[in-house]
Amino acid sequence: MGGLSSALGSLWTWIGYVFDPLCGPVGIFTWLGQSTILACGDTGWGDEIAAGLKVTVAVALVTLPIGLLIGFMVALGQQSEEKAVRLAAGIYTTIFRGLPELLTLFIIYYGMQILLQSLLAWFGYDGRIEINAFVSGVIALSVVFSSYCSEVLLSAFRAIPKGQYEAGDALGLHRGRTMVLIILPQLVRIALPGLVNLWMILLKDTSYVSIIGLADVLRQTGVAVKVTKEAFLFYTLACGIYLGLAIISSFGLRYIERWAKRSEISR
């Protein structure tokens, strides 16, 4: 079992190197940054910035499904027949849309540590608890993303005619199958433009995690600036990386939008 884990780890490392857009075999820094402070290896900062790019992308990709799931559940809660559920969902969206993202990050990063410390102290554990910065960043960005996502999905739900639900009842489908087979396809198509915009915002918001010590693109370029005093070069590079992520995302999301609207085009 240990040999298999080691082999999988080596394979993952090799894949990460081959497809690294900055320091891989065909990476930008590998070909254009040689003999400069952007070189990959011990002579430059290419490796550190490439590692920061992986952290930024990982935070965004992990946050997205969690935020979508929570946002979907909150949107359902806002339409619940139970007044308490509607109230709780409304309070959730009001709080996390009203608080600055940075403040939310601080509250979760430091507040979770205090909360867990208190809970464990209740059971007699006096050790120090430290919350992983990656986990805290993902949780904070997820709750912020989900609060806005829920409003997008709620608007999409309200745009679907009630006759669609009645059609599911007429076909003898229970609520779950009506949601999956009839409502969700329409929901995705209607909500997609708003969700695309939220994804672009999420990519930028990942930069906040640098403040709690996570070595993302912004933190790595900041360290490079302090050491080399080349502020304009490295911050311009960070701008280029974020813009590159946005451009790549726009191409992928444009394809998804065309795929989602294929049924309308076929008509």
FIZAMI-977955 format. One line per 3 residues: number of its first residue (from 1); their letters; for each residue x, y, z of C-alpha. Coordinates in Angstrom, 2 decimals, m for minus. Example, Ala and Ser with C-alpha at 12.3 -4.5 7.8 and 13.67 -1.06 7.14 Angstrom:
BEGIN
1> as> 12.30 m4.50 7.80  13.67 m1.06 7.14
***
This chain:
BEGIN
1> mgg> 0.00 0.00 0.00  2.88 2.33 0.83  4.48 1.57 m2.54
4> lss> 1.25 2.40 m4.36  0.89 5.70 m2.49  4.49 6.57 m3.31
7> alg> 3.97 5.73 m6.98  0.79 7.80 m7.17  2.56 10.69 m5.45
10> slw> 5.42 10.51 m7.94  2.97 10.36 m10.85  1.09 13.39 m9.53
13> twi> 4.36 15.31 m9.13  5.38 14.42 m12.69  1.99 15.50 m14.08
16> gyv> 2.22 18.76 m12.15  5.66 19.42 m13.61  4.74 18.53 m17.20
19> fdp> 1.65 20.74 m17.22  3.16 23.60 m15.22  2.58 26.67 m17.44
22> lcg> 5.41 28.61 m15.83  8.24 26.21 m14.96  7.27 23.06 m16.88
25> pvg> 9.13 21.77 m19.95  7.34 24.32 m22.14  6.70 26.84 m19.37
28> ift> 6.97 30.58 m19.92  9.75 31.06 m17.37  11.61 27.99 m18.64
31> wlg> 11.95 29.51 m22.11  11.82 33.25 m21.52  13.06 33.70 m17.98
34> qst> 16.44 31.97 m18.15  19.35 33.93 m16.66  16.92 36.42 m15.08
37> ila> 15.32 36.77 m11.64  12.31 34.95 m13.11  14.33 31.83 m13.87
40> cgd> 13.19 28.50 m12.50  15.53 26.90 m10.00  17.88 28.32 m7.40
43> tgw> 18.82 31.37 m9.48  15.37 32.94 m9.78  11.84 33.21 m8.42
46> gde> 10.08 31.20 m11.11  9.53 28.11 m8.95  8.03 30.09 m6.08
49> iaa> 5.62 31.99 m8.32  4.65 28.77 m10.13  3.90 27.16 m6.76
52> glk> 1.82 30.22 m5.82  m0.16 29.86 m9.04  m1.01 26.25 m8.14
55> vtv> m2.23 27.38 m4.70  m4.39 30.12 m6.23  m5.98 27.73 m8.72
58> ava> m6.45 25.06 m6.02  m8.23 27.50 m3.67  m10.57 28.61 m6.46
61> lvt> m11.33 25.09 m7.70  m12.02 23.73 m4.20  m14.13 26.74 m3.25
64> lpi> m16.33 26.59 m6.37  m18.21 23.29 m5.79  m18.56 23.95 m2.06
67> gll> m19.92 27.44 m2.68  m22.30 26.19 m5.39  m23.66 23.45 m3.13
70> igf> m24.19 25.78 m0.16  m25.67 28.45 m2.42  m28.10 25.94 m3.92
73> mva> m29.22 24.80 m0.47  m29.64 28.40 0.72  m31.66 29.24 m2.41
76> lgq> m33.94 26.29 m1.67  m34.20 27.49 1.93  m35.29 30.94 0.79
79> qse> m38.24 29.30 m0.99  m39.13 26.98 1.87  m42.64 26.89 3.24
82> eka> m41.16 26.95 6.74  m40.84 30.52 7.97  m37.87 29.66 10.23
85> vrl> m35.93 28.18 7.30  m36.63 31.23 5.11  m35.55 33.52 7.94
88> aag> m32.31 31.58 8.53  m31.47 31.63 4.80  m32.18 35.35 4.61
91> iyt> m29.98 36.09 7.63  m27.16 34.00 6.12  m27.14 35.89 2.83
94> tif> m27.51 39.28 4.52  m24.55 38.68 6.84  m22.06 37.34 4.33
97> rgl> m23.02 39.74 1.54  m22.82 42.63 3.98  m19.44 41.83 5.54
100> pel> m16.21 42.66 3.67  m14.54 39.49 2.36  m11.36 40.26 4.27
103> ltl> m13.23 40.61 7.56  m15.04 37.32 6.92  m11.67 35.66 6.33
106> fii> m10.27 37.01 9.61  m13.35 35.96 11.59  m13.23 32.41 10.25
109> yyg> m9.44 32.03 10.48  m9.14 33.30 14.05  m12.68 32.61 15.25
112> mqi> m12.60 28.92 14.29  m9.43 28.46 16.31  m11.00 30.07 19.37
115> llq> m14.20 28.05 18.93  m12.40 24.71 18.56  m10.10 25.59 21.44
118> sll> m13.11 26.27 23.67  m14.91 23.09 22.60  m11.87 20.91 23.20
121> awf> m11.19 22.62 26.54  m14.72 21.61 27.53  m13.61 17.99 27.05
124> gyd> m10.40 18.51 28.99  m7.93 19.12 26.14  m5.62 22.05 26.85
127> gri> m3.37 21.86 23.77  m3.10 24.65 21.22  m5.22 24.35 18.07
130> ein> m4.16 25.90 14.78  m6.44 25.95 11.75  m4.85 25.32 8.36
133> afv> m4.74 28.52 6.31  m5.88 26.71 3.16  m8.93 25.27 4.93
136> sgv> m9.80 28.64 6.48  m9.42 30.40 3.14  m11.64 27.90 1.36
139> ial> m14.33 28.10 4.06  m14.32 31.91 4.08  m14.46 32.22 0.30
142> svv> m17.10 29.48 0.11  m19.53 31.24 2.44  m19.06 34.55 0.65
145> fss> m19.42 32.92 m2.78  m22.47 30.94 m1.65  m24.26 34.03 m0.31
148> ycs> m24.09 35.70 m3.72  m24.64 32.43 m5.56  m27.86 31.83 m3.65
151> evl> m29.30 35.12 m4.92  m28.40 34.25 m8.50  m30.00 30.82 m8.15
154> lsa> m33.05 32.26 m6.39  m33.66 34.61 m9.31  m33.27 31.67 m11.70
157> fra> m35.75 29.59 m9.68  m38.29 32.41 m9.84  m37.83 32.68 m13.61
160> ipk> m38.97 29.08 m14.10  m42.77 28.94 m14.60  m44.76 27.04 m11.98
163> gqy> m46.21 25.01 m14.80  m42.89 23.17 m15.03  m43.38 21.82 m11.51
166> eag> m46.98 20.94 m12.32  m45.79 19.08 m15.42  m43.59 16.91 m13.20
169> dal> m46.57 16.15 m10.96  m48.67 15.29 m14.01  m46.01 12.82 m15.14
172> glh> m46.06 11.16 m11.73  m42.55 12.30 m10.76  m41.77 12.94 m7.12
175> rgr> m40.14 16.23 m6.13  m36.57 14.98 m6.34  m36.88 13.65 m9.89
178> tmv> m38.81 16.73 m10.98  m35.93 18.86 m9.69  m33.25 16.77 m11.42
181> lii> m34.98 16.09 m14.74  m37.02 19.25 m15.31  m35.95 22.14 m13.09
184> lpq> m32.15 21.83 m12.87  m31.46 21.92 m16.64  m33.44 25.14 m16.93
187> lvr> m31.92 26.52 m13.72  m28.38 26.04 m15.00  m29.16 27.74 m18.30
190> ial> m30.79 30.75 m16.66  m28.27 31.17 m13.82  m25.10 30.51 m15.84
193> pgl> m24.31 34.15 m16.83  m24.52 35.24 m13.19  m22.45 32.27 m12.01
196> vnl> m19.79 33.02 m14.64  m19.47 36.51 m13.22  m19.17 35.11 m9.68
199> wmi> m16.38 32.76 m10.82  m14.40 35.72 m12.17  m14.86 37.52 m8.87
202> llk> m13.79 34.39 m6.98  m10.53 34.23 m8.95  m9.68 37.75 m7.75
205> dts> m10.86 37.11 m4.19  m8.37 34.24 m3.82  m5.71 36.93 m3.33
208> yvs> m7.12 37.58 0.16  m5.70 34.27 1.43  m2.20 35.72 1.17
211> iig> m2.97 37.81 4.26  m3.34 34.73 6.49  m0.05 33.27 5.30
214> lad> m1.11 31.07 2.39  1.60 31.10 m0.29  m0.51 32.07 m3.29
217> vlr> 0.56 34.17 m6.27  0.21 37.50 m4.49  2.15 36.41 m1.40
220> qtg> 4.97 34.87 m3.42  5.33 37.97 m5.56  5.25 40.09 m2.40
223> vav> 8.12 38.10 m0.90  10.04 38.44 m4.17  9.49 42.21 m4.08
226> kvt> 10.89 42.47 m0.55  14.02 40.53 m1.48  14.74 41.93 m4.96
229> kea> 13.21 45.43 m4.63  11.72 44.91 m8.12  8.17 45.90 m7.17
232> flf> 6.99 46.96 m10.62  8.24 43.79 m12.30  6.71 41.30 m9.89
235> ytl> 3.41 43.07 m9.34  3.02 43.46 m13.11  3.72 39.74 m13.37
238> acg> 1.00 39.05 m10.77  m1.41 41.19 m12.83  m0.53 39.16 m15.90
241> iyl> m1.14 35.88 m14.11  m4.59 36.92 m12.83  m5.52 38.28 m16.25
244> gla> m4.30 35.06 m17.84  m6.50 33.01 m15.51  m9.46 35.23 m16.36
247> iis> m8.88 34.91 m20.11  m8.49 31.12 m19.95  m11.63 30.92 m17.81
250> sfg> m13.57 33.08 m20.26  m12.83 30.68 m23.12  m13.87 27.66 m21.07
253> lry> m16.98 29.35 m19.73  m17.99 30.51 m23.20  m17.95 26.88 m24.33
256> ier> m20.04 25.87 m21.31  m22.57 28.61 m22.08  m22.90 27.37 m25.68
259> wak> m23.33 23.82 m24.41  m26.00 24.91 m21.91  m27.95 26.75 m24.60
262> rse> m27.73 23.98 m27.19  m31.40 23.04 m26.70  m32.52 26.61 m27.47
265> isr> m30.35 26.70 m30.59  m31.75 23.38 m31.81  m35.26 24.83 m31.70
***
